[in-house]
Amino acid sequence: MGEPNLAAQPSQEFEKVLVHSATEVASFDTHDKTAVQKIQHFLHSTPAAIPFIVLVAAIIIFGMAIGGKFFSSYTLTLILQQIAIVGILGAAQTLVILTAGIDLSIGVIMVFSAVIMGNFAVTYGLPAPLAVLAGFGVGGLCGFLNGFLVAKIKLPPFIVTLGTWYVIMATNFIYSANATIREADVTAVTPLLHIFGVSFKIGSAVFTLGVLIMALLVFGLWYALNHTAWGRHLYAVGDDPDAAELSGIRVDRVLLSAYTLAGLIAALAAWVSIGRNGSISPSAAVTDYNLQAITAAVIGGISLFGGRGSILGTLIGAMIVGVVSMGLNMLGADPQWKVFLTGVLIITAVAVDQWIRKVAG
């Protein structure tokens, strides 16, 4: 019988230690990755979580910097009044972005719809309800045109809506001769166009009907997106249009409905803007409204790649921008800091979305 190899024993023990250590490290890594994946899957299933946390943090930070005045119900409801138009336009933009598209013409559709409402009521002397319906008709028609070119002609949404932005803008100026309709002229004809500027109090908080209609619109769309077949189809088309079509979903109809509804919602924003601003200007800040609507959606967790996000997040995104703007104004800061912080928020939101998609996908 051979003698045991004593020299090999330390080597064997050393190998056991290495194996045991490697197992522990692998176990630790697996546990660590699982924790990270849990966070990512939570954020993937609850896209409004991050913007909500950012909103609460922003309110706390500005409240501590400014004092109790910032936490007053008057200040917080004033923020809601200021974001009503952007919140409604952001909801329209959300429907399009969820289909993996984008609508660069949403702001000019709103302005043109407002011009139609004002001219039909003031210049042509038509009843206010007909003027409002005409504005909605124009908004819906513009949205339908975008949807038709994207869904039926198969043109890229970016190019389509960039083109219609120019077309609708030019039509707006030619039709109106760039003439502003004064608030006094609108009020003299009918108070209906200013109805969404009417305010009411709940305690010390001051709300407007524009804020109320924004909240009703967002929650109505939230229900439609989460509890109807149309909403599920919209998400499916944005996530993977080819798979959606193979499953029997009429992709072209879903796209057409999303863009048309976005146009109608832009017309609603036009009506609210008349109540908010009083006068009707064909040269209103069209570009700003476009960018603000996209900003609210992106900061609110709506993925630019489509198929993911909650419309409640868009409302929160608009509120974040409103809180930052109000807070900086009350601190007397340079207005460019708002632009700077908004840019940082957009880049951060897109980076987080990429991070979530990379692992959760």
Phi, psi and omega in degrees: 000137181280153179284149179296144181278093183293331181291334182280340185296313178301321179298317179295318179296321180297321179296321179298318178298316179299315180299316180297317179296318179297322179296318180295317179298316180298320179296319179296314180299317181296318179296318180297314180296322179298319179297316179296317180296324177298318178296315182295319179291326176297314180293327178292321181276342179231073187294341180277357184295311183297309178300327178294317178297318179297319180298311180299317179298318180296317179297317180295315182297311180291327177296319178291325182285325185264321182113190185298337181300325182290328182277359181294147180298329179296314181296315183293323178285333175296323176300317179299320178297321183287335183260004186302314182293313180295322179298319179290315178296324178297324177296319177296315180296325180300317180302320181287316182295327178298337177270011183070027177245192175203148181236100180281351184262003189298323180291317181287332173297318178298312182296316180295321178296320178295319178297319178298313180301314182295315182291320179296323182278315187271308185286315184267348177070023178283156177304144184303319178301322178292323178297318179295316179298323178296319178297318178293324178297317179294317179298315179296322180294319177296318178295320178297320178299314176301313181296321179297316181293326180281313188279319186265316181274346176066038176270152180296135182304321182299313182292317181301307186285336172293318178295313180292334175302313180294316183296312182291321178299313179297316178300319179300313181289320180295315182295316186270350186056027180055033180263129179277137175265119186289155180299319181298323180293319180293315181295323181295328182277309183201138175277352185298322182292339180259011188299326183281000173267354180293133182251158176212157184250144168233097189070233178265356179278137180247119179245162172240163177295335176296319177295319180297315181291328175297314180296317180296320179297311183298315181289328175294316177292324177301317179296316182297321182286332186255345187227015176230159178297323180300317179296317179296322179294322180298314178296319182296318179295318179292327182285314180199096184298325180293315178295323179296319180293321179295333180276002175102003180280132177281092186300318182297321179293320179296315179297316180298318180292322181295314181290322179294316178296324177298321177295319178295321179292325176298323177294323175297318176299326178297315179297317178295322181294327177296317178293326181284315187266336180089293180275169180236112183246126177294341182254031177301166186291076185296311182298319180299317180295320177302309183294321180294323178295316178294319180300315180300318181292315184291313179296331180282004174093011176281121183287129177292348178270358175085160171079002181212137177135161179240137180294338173296326177297325178297317177298318178295320178300317177296322179292324178300312179298320179295318179295315179298315181296312180296316181299315180293323178297317181290334177276352181073027182281161176299131181303336181292340176294328176296315179298316181298310182294325177297317177298318178297317181296320180296311181298317180297318181297318180292321179296317178296320179298317177298317181298316180294316182294325184298317183266317182293333178283000000 
